[in-house]
Amino acid sequence: GNGRLGYYVNNSYCRKCRPDSGLECELCPPTTVKYQKFGENICSCDPGKYMNATGQCVNCGAGYYCPGRNLTSDRYKCKPGATTLSETSQSAEDCKCDKGRFPEINVSTNVTICQLCNEGYYKAGVEDTPCREECMPNGDSKKGATRRLDCFCINHFYYLARTETCDLCPGDGVKCPGG
């Protein structure tokens, strides 16, 4: 504090420190931790946590990162189409392209954005990798597919569950609109 040990000065009065006195007595509220920032003591959250509206330090949450140890205990949202694998991520590097998305760099701005997987491909993991998983032959998917079950057969083919393939429609008046 700024007074005698166990006391602090407030409006020129010497006050006794209590467990809830706060930073003036070198104490931080529950769930927060004391740090030095520019020579000043501050109460903040550990990295991976942020201070919610009630002043409690809570996990950052998926899709966000929290550097912690700052005056505001902010949490930052990952770029569009990206998320985190952890509820306690600490930096922007923890943000990876979500399922059904791949990283693409804009060469003019040098910024990487997470684009939807192209039709016919899917990606099940949260990672900065291309959409390499391909639908079965004569199969397709909508943009942003996240699993093989998102694949469907193209027109004139039908899905055969036993072999997980798209087989050619037998003809003889049978219609196979795909799907």
C-alpha positions as CSV (number, residue, x, y, z in Angstrom):
1,G,0.0,0.0,0.0
2,N,1.0,3.6,0.3
3,G,0.7,3.9,4.1
4,R,2.0,1.9,7.1
5,L,2.2,-1.9,6.6
6,G,-1.4,-3.2,6.8
7,Y,-2.8,0.3,6.0
8,Y,-3.5,2.5,3.0
9,V,-4.2,6.1,2.5
10,N,-7.6,7.1,0.9
11,N,-8.6,10.8,0.7
12,S,-5.9,11.7,3.2
13,Y,-7.2,9.1,5.8
14,C,-5.2,6.1,6.9
15,R,-7.4,3.0,6.5
16,K,-6.8,-0.5,7.7
17,C,-6.4,-3.2,5.0
18,R,-9.1,-5.9,4.8
19,P,-9.3,-9.0,2.6
20,D,-11.5,-7.1,0.1
21,S,-9.5,-3.8,0.2
22,G,-8.0,-4.4,-3.2
23,L,-4.9,-3.3,-5.0
24,E,-4.1,-0.4,-2.6
25,C,-3.2,-3.1,-0.1
26,E,-1.4,-5.2,-2.7
27,L,-4.5,-7.5,-2.8
28,C,-6.4,-8.6,-5.9
29,P,-10.0,-9.9,-6.0
30,P,-10.5,-13.7,-6.1
31,T,-9.6,-15.3,-9.5
32,T,-7.3,-12.4,-10.5
33,V,-3.6,-12.1,-10.1
34,K,-1.3,-9.2,-9.3
35,Y,1.2,-8.1,-12.1
36,Q,3.5,-5.2,-12.6
37,K,2.7,-3.1,-15.7
38,F,4.8,-0.1,-16.4
39,G,5.9,0.0,-12.7
40,E,2.3,-0.1,-11.5
41,N,0.6,-3.0,-9.7
42,I,-2.5,-4.2,-11.6
43,C,-4.9,-7.0,-11.0
44,S,-5.5,-9.0,-14.1
45,C,-6.2,-12.5,-15.4
46,D,-3.7,-15.2,-16.2
47,P,-3.1,-15.8,-20.0
48,G,-5.9,-17.9,-21.4
49,K,-8.5,-16.2,-19.2
50,Y,-10.4,-12.9,-19.4
51,M,-12.3,-10.8,-16.9
52,N,-16.1,-11.1,-17.4
53,A,-18.7,-8.5,-16.6
54,T,-18.8,-9.5,-12.9
55,G,-15.0,-9.2,-12.6
56,Q,-14.2,-12.9,-12.5
57,C,-11.4,-14.4,-14.5
58,V,-12.9,-17.2,-16.7
59,N,-11.7,-19.3,-19.6
60,C,-11.4,-17.5,-22.8
61,G,-13.6,-19.9,-24.8
62,A,-13.3,-21.6,-28.1
63,G,-12.8,-19.1,-31.0
64,Y,-11.1,-16.6,-28.8
65,Y,-7.6,-15.9,-27.4
66,C,-6.7,-14.0,-24.2
67,P,-3.1,-12.8,-23.7
68,G,-3.8,-11.9,-20.1
69,R,-1.6,-9.8,-17.8
70,N,-2.9,-6.5,-19.1
71,L,-5.0,-3.6,-17.8
72,T,-8.2,-4.7,-19.5
73,S,-7.9,-8.6,-19.4
74,D,-9.4,-8.5,-22.9
75,R,-10.3,-11.5,-25.1
76,Y,-9.9,-11.3,-28.8
77,K,-12.0,-13.1,-31.4
78,C,-10.2,-15.2,-34.0
79,K,-10.4,-14.1,-37.6
80,P,-13.5,-15.1,-39.5
81,G,-13.6,-18.8,-40.3
82,A,-11.0,-19.6,-37.6
83,T,-11.3,-21.1,-34.1
84,T,-9.2,-22.5,-31.4
85,L,-8.8,-26.1,-30.1
86,S,-8.5,-24.9,-26.5
87,E,-10.8,-23.0,-24.2
88,T,-7.7,-21.2,-22.8
89,S,-5.8,-20.0,-25.9
90,Q,-3.3,-17.2,-25.3
91,S,-2.3,-15.8,-28.8
92,A,-3.6,-15.3,-32.3
93,E,-1.3,-18.1,-33.4
94,D,-3.7,-20.5,-31.6
95,C,-6.4,-19.6,-34.1
96,K,-6.6,-22.2,-36.9
97,C,-9.0,-22.6,-39.9
98,D,-12.2,-24.3,-38.7
99,K,-13.6,-27.6,-40.1
100,G,-14.6,-27.1,-43.7
101,R,-12.1,-24.2,-44.3
102,F,-8.6,-23.8,-45.6
103,P,-6.0,-21.0,-45.3
104,E,-5.5,-18.8,-48.3
105,I,-3.2,-15.8,-48.4
106,N,-4.2,-12.6,-50.1
107,V,-1.0,-11.7,-51.9
108,S,-1.8,-8.0,-52.1
109,T,-2.5,-7.6,-48.4
110,N,-0.4,-10.4,-47.1
111,V,-3.3,-11.5,-44.9
112,T,-4.4,-15.1,-44.5
113,I,-8.1,-15.8,-44.6
114,C,-10.0,-19.0,-44.0
115,Q,-11.9,-19.9,-47.1
116,L,-14.6,-22.6,-47.5
117,C,-13.5,-25.9,-48.9
118,N,-14.2,-26.2,-52.6
119,E,-17.1,-28.4,-53.8
120,G,-16.1,-32.1,-53.9
121,Y,-13.7,-31.7,-50.9
122,Y,-14.1,-31.7,-47.2
123,K,-11.9,-31.1,-44.1
124,A,-12.8,-32.6,-40.7
125,G,-10.0,-31.0,-38.6
126,V,-9.3,-27.6,-37.1
127,E,-5.9,-26.8,-38.6
128,D,-4.3,-24.6,-41.2
129,T,-4.1,-27.2,-43.9
130,P,-5.8,-27.6,-47.3
131,C,-9.0,-29.4,-47.8
132,R,-7.5,-32.7,-49.0
133,E,-10.2,-35.2,-48.3
134,E,-12.1,-35.8,-51.6
135,C,-15.6,-37.1,-52.1
136,M,-16.0,-40.5,-53.6
137,P,-15.8,-40.8,-57.4
138,N,-19.0,-39.4,-59.0
139,G,-19.7,-37.7,-55.7
140,D,-19.8,-34.0,-54.8
141,S,-20.3,-31.8,-51.8
142,K,-21.3,-28.2,-51.1
143,K,-18.7,-25.6,-50.3
144,G,-17.5,-25.9,-46.7
145,A,-18.1,-29.6,-46.2
146,T,-16.7,-30.9,-42.9
147,R,-17.2,-34.7,-43.3
148,R,-17.6,-37.5,-45.8
149,L,-21.3,-37.7,-44.9
150,D,-21.6,-34.3,-46.5
151,C,-20.8,-35.8,-49.9
152,F,-23.6,-36.9,-52.3
153,C,-23.8,-38.6,-55.7
154,I,-24.1,-36.5,-58.8
155,N,-26.9,-36.7,-61.3
156,H,-27.4,-40.1,-63.0
157,F,-25.7,-41.9,-60.0
158,Y,-27.0,-43.4,-56.8
159,Y,-25.4,-44.1,-53.4
160,L,-24.7,-47.7,-52.5
161,A,-24.2,-47.7,-48.8
162,R,-22.7,-51.2,-48.7
163,T,-19.7,-50.1,-50.7
164,E,-19.9,-46.3,-49.9
165,T,-19.8,-45.6,-53.7
166,C,-21.8,-43.7,-56.3
167,D,-22.9,-46.3,-58.9
168,L,-24.3,-45.5,-62.3
169,C,-28.0,-45.5,-62.6
170,P,-29.2,-48.9,-64.1
171,G,-31.5,-47.2,-66.7
172,D,-34.6,-49.1,-67.5
173,G,-36.8,-46.1,-66.6
174,V,-35.1,-45.7,-63.2
175,K,-34.4,-42.1,-62.4
176,C,-31.3,-41.2,-60.4
177,P,-31.3,-37.4,-59.7
178,G,-28.2,-37.7,-57.5
179,G,-28.1,-36.9,-53.8
